[in-house]
């Protein structure tokens, strides 16, 4: 079963919270709210999904997520798949959402996949560098010159006032910050970095998309041994609120 999490940014304090979980078993989509949705008085449930403790099911992808997919009829769709480093045969809706983060200019929501252990016991995830738009032009110029397979390094931003787990991405020689790891992954990245052997965790450049929007410019791939006892997305905010017996049948198509 594929699982994605939905994060929401509080408009007041600008913090990000995981507020929902989307999954697909090959037949039915399921959506549930998580405990992160209870953390802010400013959070408002989505659309018709008003009950925070209900299990919502549908044969079709919920509009909240379907509207975040680029239509296949758009002329830039083929280029979009290339930016994500996916083939036509890999354009599964959840795969596209997880790789692209499902971002829209009009709201403050982000979608990301819950990492799963690979068959060879590896933590393996793709992600786009964040924050490039806020870096000097010289950083973007460095990104443009990066090649596939180039190694990047994680650097903890200990004095970041907005994110205690902030992780910058840097090149080696010369040292240049080329963005940040997504904040929804940085806590797990830090755990893998500090609890394992640093040299076994590698961040490599997957693609540089010179013709893509800045948020899709630098695609990275992080691989590390899956440590014993490690559970990604395991904080209290990720715990689901719904009971399997509390199903909103009215949304089942």
URWO-V705406 format. One record per residue. N is the residue number from 1. RES is the residue in three letters. PHI is phi as a letter, one per 20 degrees, with the letter a starting at -180 (* if undefined). Layout:
n->N res->RES phi->PHI
n->N res->RES phi->PHI
//
This chain:
n->1 res->UNK phi->*
n->2 res->UNK phi->e
n->3 res->UNK phi->c
n->4 res->UNK phi->c
n->5 res->UNK phi->d
n->6 res->UNK phi->d
n->7 res->UNK phi->d
n->8 res->UNK phi->c
n->9 res->UNK phi->e
n->10 res->UNK phi->f
n->11 res->UNK phi->f
n->12 res->UNK phi->e
n->13 res->UNK phi->d
n->14 res->UNK phi->m
n->15 res->UNK phi->f
n->16 res->UNK phi->d
n->17 res->UNK phi->c
n->18 res->UNK phi->f
n->19 res->UNK phi->d
n->20 res->UNK phi->b
n->21 res->UNK phi->c
n->22 res->UNK phi->d
n->23 res->UNK phi->c
n->24 res->UNK phi->b
n->25 res->UNK phi->d
n->26 res->UNK phi->n
n->27 res->UNK phi->c
n->28 res->UNK phi->c
n->29 res->UNK phi->e
n->30 res->UNK phi->c
n->31 res->UNK phi->c
n->32 res->UNK phi->c
n->33 res->UNK phi->e
n->34 res->UNK phi->d
n->35 res->UNK phi->f
n->36 res->UNK phi->f
n->37 res->UNK phi->f
n->38 res->UNK phi->e
n->39 res->UNK phi->f
n->40 res->UNK phi->c
n->41 res->UNK phi->f
n->42 res->UNK phi->e
n->43 res->UNK phi->f
n->44 res->UNK phi->c
n->45 res->UNK phi->g
n->46 res->UNK phi->e
n->47 res->UNK phi->l
n->48 res->UNK phi->e
n->49 res->UNK phi->e
n->50 res->UNK phi->e
n->51 res->UNK phi->e
n->52 res->UNK phi->f
n->53 res->UNK phi->d
n->54 res->UNK phi->e
n->55 res->UNK phi->d
n->56 res->UNK phi->d
n->57 res->UNK phi->c
n->58 res->UNK phi->b
n->59 res->UNK phi->f
n->60 res->UNK phi->d
n->61 res->UNK phi->f
n->62 res->UNK phi->g
n->63 res->UNK phi->g
n->64 res->UNK phi->g
n->65 res->UNK phi->e
n->66 res->UNK phi->f
n->67 res->UNK phi->f
n->68 res->UNK phi->e
n->69 res->UNK phi->e
n->70 res->UNK phi->f
n->71 res->UNK phi->g
n->72 res->UNK phi->f
n->73 res->UNK phi->e
n->74 res->UNK phi->f
n->75 res->UNK phi->f
n->76 res->UNK phi->e
n->77 res->UNK phi->f
n->78 res->UNK phi->f
n->79 res->UNK phi->f
n->80 res->UNK phi->g
n->81 res->UNK phi->f
n->82 res->UNK phi->f
n->83 res->UNK phi->g
n->84 res->UNK phi->e
n->85 res->UNK phi->m
n->86 res->UNK phi->c
n->87 res->UNK phi->e
n->88 res->UNK phi->g
n->89 res->UNK phi->f
n->90 res->UNK phi->d
n->91 res->UNK phi->e
n->92 res->UNK phi->f
n->93 res->UNK phi->g
n->94 res->UNK phi->f
n->95 res->UNK phi->f
n->96 res->UNK phi->f
n->97 res->UNK phi->f
n->98 res->UNK phi->f
n->99 res->UNK phi->f
n->100 res->UNK phi->e
n->101 res->UNK phi->m
n->102 res->UNK phi->l
n->103 res->UNK phi->f
n->104 res->UNK phi->c
n->105 res->UNK phi->f
n->106 res->UNK phi->e
n->107 res->UNK phi->b
n->108 res->UNK phi->c
n->109 res->UNK phi->c
n->110 res->UNK phi->c
n->111 res->UNK phi->d
n->112 res->UNK phi->b
n->113 res->UNK phi->e
n->114 res->UNK phi->e
n->115 res->UNK phi->g
n->116 res->UNK phi->c
n->117 res->UNK phi->f
n->118 res->UNK phi->f
n->119 res->UNK phi->f
n->120 res->UNK phi->d
n->121 res->UNK phi->m
n->122 res->UNK phi->d
n->123 res->UNK phi->e
n->124 res->UNK phi->c
n->125 res->UNK phi->b
n->126 res->UNK phi->d
n->127 res->UNK phi->b
n->128 res->UNK phi->e
n->129 res->UNK phi->f
n->130 res->UNK phi->d
n->131 res->UNK phi->m
n->132 res->UNK phi->f
n->133 res->UNK phi->f
n->134 res->UNK phi->e
n->135 res->UNK phi->e
n->136 res->UNK phi->f
n->137 res->UNK phi->g
n->138 res->UNK phi->f
n->139 res->UNK phi->f
n->140 res->UNK phi->f
n->141 res->UNK phi->f
n->142 res->UNK phi->f
n->143 res->UNK phi->g
n->144 res->UNK phi->f
n->145 res->UNK phi->e
n->146 res->UNK phi->f
n->147 res->UNK phi->d
n->148 res->UNK phi->g
n->149 res->UNK phi->n
n->150 res->UNK phi->f
n->151 res->UNK phi->e
n->152 res->UNK phi->d
n->153 res->UNK phi->c
n->154 res->UNK phi->e
n->155 res->UNK phi->c
n->156 res->UNK phi->f
n->157 res->UNK phi->e
n->158 res->UNK phi->f
n->159 res->UNK phi->d
n->160 res->UNK phi->f
n->161 res->UNK phi->f
n->162 res->UNK phi->d
n->163 res->UNK phi->b
n->164 res->UNK phi->f
n->165 res->UNK phi->d
n->166 res->UNK phi->g
n->167 res->UNK phi->c
n->168 res->UNK phi->e
n->169 res->UNK phi->d
n->170 res->UNK phi->c
n->171 res->UNK phi->e
n->172 res->UNK phi->e
n->173 res->UNK phi->b
n->174 res->UNK phi->f
n->175 res->UNK phi->f
n->176 res->UNK phi->b
n->177 res->UNK phi->f
n->178 res->UNK phi->c
n->179 res->UNK phi->p
n->180 res->UNK phi->c
n->181 res->UNK phi->f
n->182 res->UNK phi->g
n->183 res->UNK phi->f
n->184 res->UNK phi->f
n->185 res->UNK phi->d
n->186 res->UNK phi->f
n->187 res->UNK phi->f
n->188 res->UNK phi->f
n->189 res->UNK phi->g
n->190 res->UNK phi->f
n->191 res->UNK phi->f
n->192 res->UNK phi->f
n->193 res->UNK phi->f
n->194 res->UNK phi->e
n->195 res->UNK phi->e
n->196 res->UNK phi->d
n->197 res->UNK phi->e
n->198 res->UNK phi->g
n->199 res->UNK phi->f
n->200 res->UNK phi->e
n->201 res->UNK phi->e
n->202 res->UNK phi->c
n->203 res->UNK phi->d
n->204 res->UNK phi->d
n->205 res->UNK phi->f
n->206 res->UNK phi->e
n->207 res->UNK phi->b
n->208 res->UNK phi->d
n->209 res->UNK phi->d
n->210 res->UNK phi->f
n->211 res->UNK phi->e
n->212 res->UNK phi->e
n->213 res->UNK phi->g
n->214 res->UNK phi->g
n->215 res->UNK phi->f
n->216 res->UNK phi->d
n->217 res->UNK phi->f
n->218 res->UNK phi->c
n->219 res->UNK phi->e
n->220 res->UNK phi->d
n->221 res->UNK phi->c
n->222 res->UNK phi->d
n->223 res->UNK phi->c
n->224 res->UNK phi->b
n->225 res->UNK phi->f
n->226 res->UNK phi->e
n->227 res->UNK phi->f
n->228 res->UNK phi->g
n->229 res->UNK phi->n
n->230 res->UNK phi->f
n->231 res->UNK phi->c
n->232 res->UNK phi->f
n->233 res->UNK phi->l
n->234 res->UNK phi->d
n->235 res->UNK phi->f
n->236 res->UNK phi->g
n->237 res->UNK phi->f
n->238 res->UNK phi->e
n->239 res->UNK phi->f
n->240 res->UNK phi->f
n->241 res->UNK phi->e
n->242 res->UNK phi->f
n->243 res->UNK phi->d
n->244 res->UNK phi->g
n->245 res->UNK phi->e
n->246 res->UNK phi->d
n->247 res->UNK phi->d
n->248 res->UNK phi->e
n->249 res->UNK phi->f
n->250 res->UNK phi->f
n->251 res->UNK phi->e
n->252 res->UNK phi->f
n->253 res->UNK phi->e
//
